[in-house]
């Protein structure tokens, strides 16, 4: 889909309610020459106010309209951040060099396409070369992003080149490794990198930082940006971070977060941090008993689900969002792989494995995991509603000594 064709398209909520129209696309340019990732849409409301909608909130893009997965959008005025570029406003008409011919060209349009990880990238670019001594305009060519030398990043986004070298290195690293590298940077450079990362990437990195570094970075960000990053974090990690703040600061961030994003975080904050309720994530894989095996496996294949959380699906009566209807049991993914896709999960439910309770202590949770050789376990309240699931990484994170992520040598040595 070419960017210029998307501008002006109406944007609707899931129930057909009008939100506004597309004014531009926001992309993150990369210093290593890889295709820029499309971060979201700039939507112009009827009041002329421009807001930002992340691509994760987009359910469908069609020739006549764009549909969002939720009708709740962040109404804060859109402000472009460092390392971001407006595709229509800045990238179009920018000068590039066609690598094969070595000639200068102008960007006419750029096409975005989905990747296997559900991201969107600007994978193709339409350019028009200048030909002849008089600089006559040549025909429009559509090339892969790798076939052109992209616009100078420092010219388009005004970022220091040193920060871009770091970002290029960090792009191919796991979030945990980026977090470790950032811990070793001077504070000024660490803040520059944080400012340049997009919300989702920064959220992943913050989840891997020590508690001190987490709160330091959160206080560096302006409040609205910090709230956006908290929304992008896993609810249990966001709750752990907010629990480290003063009561006024915690309540302020919760107010700034979108209601559907803050609700699960508020529920988690009601529990002690070292109890089953404080350890759990409120977003496990939940299916109805009449769901076919094929549907359950499709949920497991979601690349946003961690391997531990994807090790089992939980079977519950409606509603499927936590706290669910009555909890019926679980099905191990390994069992799903051995059954015909058309079979119903109701016939595969393991009803014998007991569930943890929100008030169970860390010691009780640890014994439960060790006894049943699990990497994921359900948490059920007194009304037999599934309220979340605990994964083994969350247990280990609380068992290991403070600062284990960035200590050298053998733990406990």
ZIWOCOR-V171244 format. One record per pair of residues at least 12 apart in sequence whose ideal C-beta (glycine too) atoms are under 8 Angstrom apart, sorted by the first residue. I is the first residue (numbers start at 0). J is the second residue. Records with the same first field share a line. If there is no record, write none. Layout:
I = J + J
//
This chain:
0 = 60 + 110 + 111 + 112
1 = 108 + 109 + 110 + 125
2 = 24 + 86 + 87 + 91 + 108 + 109 + 110 + 111 + 121
3 = 87 + 91 + 108
5 = 21 + 24 + 60 + 65
6 = 21 + 22 + 23 + 87
7 = 20 + 21
8 = 20 + 21 + 63 + 64 + 65
9 = 63 + 64 + 65
10 = 40 + 42 + 52 + 64 + 65 + 66 + 67
11 = 64 + 65 + 66 + 67
12 = 66 + 67 + 69 + 70
13 = 58 + 66 + 67 + 68 + 69 + 70
14 = 70
16 = 70
17 = 45
18 = 42 + 44 + 67 + 70 + 72
19 = 42 + 43 + 44 + 45 + 50
20 = 42 + 43
21 = 40 + 41 + 42 + 43 + 65
22 = 41 + 42 + 43 + 49 + 87
23 = 40 + 41 + 85 + 86 + 87 + 88
24 = 37 + 39 + 40 + 41 + 85 + 86 + 87 + 111
25 = 37 + 38 + 39 + 40 + 41 + 51 + 79 + 83 + 84 + 85 + 86
26 = 38 + 83 + 84 + 86 + 90 + 121
27 = 82 + 83 + 84 + 197
28 = 82 + 84 + 149 + 150 + 152 + 155 + 156
29 = 152 + 166 + 167 + 170
30 = 152 + 163 + 164 + 166 + 167
31 = 167 + 170 + 171
32 = 144 + 145 + 148 + 149
33 = 144 + 170
34 = 120 + 121 + 122 + 144 + 145
35 = 84 + 120 + 121 + 144
36 = 118 + 119 + 120 + 121 + 197
37 = 54 + 86 + 111 + 118 + 119 + 120 + 121
38 = 53 + 54 + 83 + 197 + 198
39 = 51 + 52 + 53 + 54 + 56
40 = 52 + 54 + 57 + 65
41 = 77 + 85
42 = 72
48 = 74 + 76
49 = 76 + 77
50 = 72 + 73 + 74 + 75 + 76 + 77
51 = 73 + 75 + 77
52 = 67 + 72 + 73
53 = 198 + 199
54 = 118 + 119
55 = 68 + 117 + 199
56 = 68 + 69 + 72
69 = 259
71 = 257 + 258 + 259
73 = 227 + 257
75 = 223
80 = 194 + 195 + 197 + 224
81 = 156 + 157 + 158 + 191 + 194 + 195
82 = 156 + 158 + 163 + 166 + 194 + 195 + 196 + 197
83 = 156 + 197
84 = 155 + 156
86 = 109 + 121
89 = 155
90 = 106 + 109 + 121 + 150 + 155
91 = 106 + 107 + 108 + 109
92 = 105 + 106
93 = 105 + 106 + 150 + 155
94 = 106 + 150
95 = 124 + 126 + 147 + 148 + 149 + 150
96 = 147 + 148
97 = 126 + 128 + 140 + 142 + 146 + 147
98 = 146 + 147 + 148
99 = 146
100 = 128
102 = 128 + 129 + 130
103 = 128 + 129
104 = 126 + 127 + 128 + 129 + 140 + 147
105 = 126 + 127 + 129
106 = 124 + 125 + 126 + 150
107 = 125 + 126 + 127 + 139
108 = 124 + 125
109 = 121 + 123 + 124 + 125
110 = 122 + 123 + 124 + 125 + 141
115 = 302
116 = 302
117 = 302 + 303
120 = 144
121 = 144
122 = 143 + 144
123 = 141 + 142 + 143 + 144
124 = 141 + 142 + 143 + 144 + 147
125 = 139 + 140 + 141 + 142
126 = 139 + 140 + 142 + 147
127 = 139 + 140
128 = 140
158 = 191 + 195
159 = 191
161 = 188
162 = 188 + 191 + 192 + 195
163 = 195
165 = 184 + 188 + 192
166 = 192 + 195 + 196
169 = 192 + 196
174 = 200 + 203 + 204 + 206 + 207
175 = 207 + 404
177 = 204 + 207
178 = 204 + 205 + 207 + 208 + 212 + 404
179 = 207 + 404 + 405
181 = 193 + 204 + 208 + 212
182 = 208 + 209 + 212 + 405
186 = 215
189 = 216
190 = 216 + 219
193 = 216 + 219 + 220
194 = 220
198 = 224 + 227 + 228 + 230 + 231
199 = 231
201 = 228 + 231
202 = 228 + 229 + 231 + 232
205 = 217 + 228 + 232 + 236 + 240
206 = 232 + 233 + 236
207 = 404
208 = 404
209 = 401 + 402 + 404 + 405
210 = 239 + 240 + 243 + 401
213 = 240 + 243
214 = 240 + 243 + 244
217 = 229 + 240 + 244
222 = 251 + 252 + 255
223 = 255
225 = 252 + 255
226 = 252 + 255 + 256
229 = 241 + 252 + 256 + 260 + 264
230 = 256 + 257 + 260 + 261
233 = 280 + 282
234 = 263 + 264 + 267 + 280 + 281 + 282
235 = 267 + 277 + 278 + 279 + 280 + 281 + 387 + 393
237 = 264
238 = 264 + 267 + 268 + 277
239 = 272 + 277
241 = 253 + 264 + 268
242 = 268 + 272
249 = 268
253 = 265
263 = 281 + 282 + 321
266 = 281 + 386
267 = 279 + 281 + 387
270 = 357 + 358
272 = 397
273 = 360 + 361 + 397
274 = 357 + 358 + 359 + 360 + 361
275 = 355 + 356 + 357 + 358 + 359 + 360 + 363 + 364 + 378 + 389
276 = 357 + 358 + 378 + 386 + 387
278 = 361 + 364 + 389 + 393 + 394 + 397
279 = 357 + 378 + 386 + 387 + 388 + 389 + 393
280 = 308 + 387 + 388 + 389 + 390 + 393
281 = 321 + 386 + 387
282 = 321 + 387
283 = 308 + 312 + 313 + 321 + 375 + 377 + 385 + 387 + 388
284 = 298 + 299 + 304 + 308 + 309 + 311 + 312 + 313
285 = 312 + 313 + 314 + 315 + 319 + 320 + 321 + 323 + 385
286 = 298 + 312 + 313 + 314 + 315 + 319 + 344
287 = 314 + 315 + 316 + 317 + 319
288 = 314 + 316 + 327 + 343 + 344 + 345 + 348
289 = 343 + 345
290 = 343 + 344
291 = 340 + 341 + 342 + 343 + 344
292 = 335 + 338 + 339 + 340 + 341 + 342 + 343 + 344 + 347
293 = 340 + 341
295 = 312 + 330 + 335 + 344
296 = 332 + 335 + 336 + 340
298 = 312
299 = 312 + 332 + 335
305 = 390 + 392
306 = 374
307 = 374 + 375 + 390 + 391 + 392
308 = 375 + 388 + 390
309 = 332
310 = 331 + 332 + 374 + 375
311 = 329 + 330 + 331 + 332 + 375
312 = 329 + 330 + 332 + 335 + 344
313 = 326 + 328 + 329 + 377 + 385 + 388
314 = 326 + 327 + 328 + 329 + 330 + 344 + 345 + 348
315 = 327 + 384 + 385
321 = 384 + 385 + 386 + 387
322 = 380 + 382 + 384 + 385 + 386
323 = 384 + 385 + 386
324 = 384
325 = 383 + 384
326 = 354 + 377 + 379 + 383 + 384 + 385
327 = 345 + 348 + 350
328 = 348 + 349 + 350 + 352
329 = 348 + 349 + 352 + 377
330 = 344 + 347 + 348 + 349
331 = 349
334 = 347 + 349
335 = 347
352 = 371
354 = 376 + 377 + 378 + 379 + 385
355 = 367 + 376 + 377 + 378 + 379 + 389
356 = 378 + 379 + 380 + 381
357 = 378 + 380 + 386
361 = 394 + 397 + 398
364 = 376 + 389 + 394
365 = 394 + 398
368 = 389 + 391 + 394
373 = 391
374 = 390 + 391
375 = 388 + 389 + 390 + 391
376 = 388 + 389
//
